[in-house]
Amino acid sequence: MFSIGCEQSQNEDEQIKSMLKEFYIQYNTVWKTSPDYTPKEFEEKVFSLQNSYCSKRLKNELAKLYETYKLEHDLLTNDFGGTDEETLKSTLSVTKDDSSANIFVVSYTVHIGYPSKPRDEKNVIHLKIIKEDGSYKIDEVLE
């Protein structure tokens, strides 16, 4: 019985990791290519991904943040926006936080292009994942 439970848990963890990688690759692509879209198209793409990958609770929180900040504040990327696809795919990592149930850590390198001090920085995001309506969803971005 124990080994079946462990295998099932590992399988669920892999499904969650795969879902998070898929989300962050797609979400990053939208942010990185934002100049190619009209503001309305960009918002539609961002909201569509949030609707697919975020829980109802988090979508409500994101909607409230949007009312205040529009897209100037992005909780899901810690305001880092997008990075180039090659860097994202080569540095994207998703791990389970073994010290807390349902917490996963997403990290990837972003290039900070401030003219006075350009640099690469590691973006680390802690996420609480739940199962909602039969699918794994991002429920909370932990500070």
Order of alpha helices (4+ residues) and beta strands (2+ residues): alpha-alpha-alpha-alpha-beta-beta-beta-beta
